[in-house]
Amino acid sequence: QVQLVESGGGLVQAGGSLRLSCTASGRAVDNDRMGWFRQAPGKEREFVGAIVGWGSTTDYAESVKGRFSVSRDSAKNTLYLQMDGLKPEDTAVYYCAYRGQYGVMWLRNPDDYTDWGQGTQVTVSS
């Protein structure tokens, strides 16, 4: 079991930037599958981006491609989501998700992840 804690959310103007952090405890996660999802009020949880492997293979939703970037710091056992060019429609609670390196999964499917953080609120004003 892995414990995940997100931080870095807040209020930002459209066009601004935020960097979210997801710090993991319980085990090293540097070679595991990890993703970011978000959920706006009244909407389903939506895939944002994910990372896997030592080579930092990444995948992004089309809505954030070119604006958001997922990375990890092995020494800190932390996952990051750098968000640039934020838009009001990016407003949501952002969640960090985890799945170990074994087992077939699709990075974009929230049901394939085994552990989740509590989320951090991101609000983008127009």
Secondary structure per residue as TSV (DSSP state, phi and psi in degrees):
chain	resnum	aa	ss	phi	psi
A	1	Q	-	360.0	140.3
A	2	V	-	-120.2	138.2
A	3	Q	E	-101.5	132.2
A	4	L	E	-122.5	133.0
A	5	V	E	-129.7	117.6
A	6	E	E	-89.0	151.6
A	7	S	E	-154.7	167.4
A	8	G	-	104.6	-5.4
A	9	G	-	-71.3	168.0
A	10	G	E	167.3	-165.5
A	11	L	E	-102.8	130.5
A	12	V	E	-143.7	150.4
A	13	Q	E	-76.7	153.9
A	14	A	T	-54.4	136.4
A	15	G	T	91.9	-10.4
A	16	G	-	-83.3	-174.2
A	17	S	-	-132.8	151.9
A	18	L	E	-143.5	151.6
A	19	R	E	-123.7	114.3
A	20	L	E	-89.7	146.4
A	21	S	E	-122.2	146.2
A	22	C	E	-131.5	106.0
A	23	T	E	-95.8	126.9
A	24	A	E	-102.8	144.8
A	25	S	E	-136.1	157.8
A	26	G	S	106.8	-32.9
A	27	R	S	-167.7	160.8
A	28	A	-	-71.9	140.9
A	29	V	-	-121.8	12.3
A	30	D	T	-68.9	-15.0
A	31	N	T	-120.2	22.4
A	32	D	S	-107.4	169.9
A	33	R	E	-86.8	128.5
A	34	M	E	-138.5	143.5
A	35	G	E	-141.3	164.6
A	36	W	E	-115.3	133.6
A	37	F	E	-128.1	163.5
A	38	R	E	-142.0	155.7
A	39	Q	E	-142.6	118.1
A	40	A	-	-91.2	157.7
A	41	P	T	-55.0	130.2
A	42	G	T	77.1	4.5
A	43	K	S	-120.7	161.7
A	44	E	-	-76.6	158.7
A	45	R	-	-64.1	133.6
A	46	E	E	-120.2	135.0
A	47	F	E	-66.8	137.9
A	48	V	E	-113.3	-58.3
A	49	G	E	-168.4	163.3
A	50	A	E	-151.8	163.9
A	51	I	E	-142.3	146.3
A	52	V	E	-150.0	142.8
A	53	G	T	82.2	165.6
A	54	W	T	-66.0	-26.0
A	55	G	T	-81.3	1.3
A	56	S	T	58.6	45.1
A	57	T	E	-63.5	132.7
A	58	T	E	-126.6	160.4
A	59	D	E	-144.6	142.4
A	60	Y	E	-136.3	148.8
A	61	A	-	-68.4	148.2
A	62	E	T	-60.9	-30.5
A	63	S	T	-68.0	-20.0
A	64	V	T	-118.9	-6.1
A	65	K	T	-58.8	131.0
A	66	G	T	90.8	-14.8
A	67	R	T	-113.0	-35.7
A	68	F	E	-108.6	152.1
A	69	S	E	-143.1	131.3
A	70	V	E	-102.0	136.7
A	71	S	E	-148.9	171.2
A	72	R	E	-142.1	153.8
A	73	D	E	-120.9	106.5
A	74	S	T	-63.2	-39.8
A	75	A	T	-61.2	-33.6
A	76	K	T	-97.9	-3.4
A	77	N	T	52.6	46.3
A	78	T	E	-130.1	139.5
A	79	L	E	-104.6	143.0
A	80	Y	E	-123.9	152.5
A	81	L	E	-130.9	105.3
A	82	Q	E	-86.6	123.3
A	83	M	E	-118.8	117.3
A	84	D	-	-119.2	159.1
A	85	G	S	57.0	44.7
A	86	L	-	-64.0	144.6
A	87	K	-	-121.5	156.0
A	88	P	G	-54.7	-33.8
A	89	E	G	-70.4	-7.1
A	90	D	G	-81.3	-8.5
A	91	T	-	-60.0	124.3
A	92	A	E	-178.8	171.2
A	93	V	E	-88.2	127.9
A	94	Y	E	-102.7	131.8
A	95	Y	E	-118.9	142.5
A	96	C	E	-96.9	136.9
A	97	A	E	-129.6	152.9
A	98	Y	E	-134.6	143.8
A	99	R	E	-147.5	132.9
A	100	G	-	-60.9	175.1
A	101	Q	S	-75.5	-10.2
A	102	Y	S	-102.8	147.9
A	103	G	S	97.9	143.3
A	104	V	-	-76.1	135.6
A	105	M	-	-153.3	161.8
A	106	W	-	-111.0	123.6
A	107	L	T	-58.4	-26.5
A	108	R	T	-88.0	-4.6
A	109	N	-	-97.1	110.5
A	110	P	G	-61.2	-27.4
A	111	D	G	-69.6	-14.9
A	112	D	G	-87.3	-7.0
A	113	Y	-	-90.9	149.3
A	114	T	-	-106.1	-20.0
A	115	D	E	-138.0	144.1
A	116	W	E	-135.8	148.6
A	117	G	-	-83.2	179.3
A	118	Q	-	-86.0	-12.1
A	119	G	-	95.8	156.3
A	120	T	E	-137.7	135.7
A	121	Q	E	-80.1	131.6
A	122	V	E	-119.8	123.0
A	123	T	E	-123.6	124.8
A	124	V	E	-114.2	118.9
A	125	S	E	-91.7	150.7
A	126	S	-	-87.0	360.0
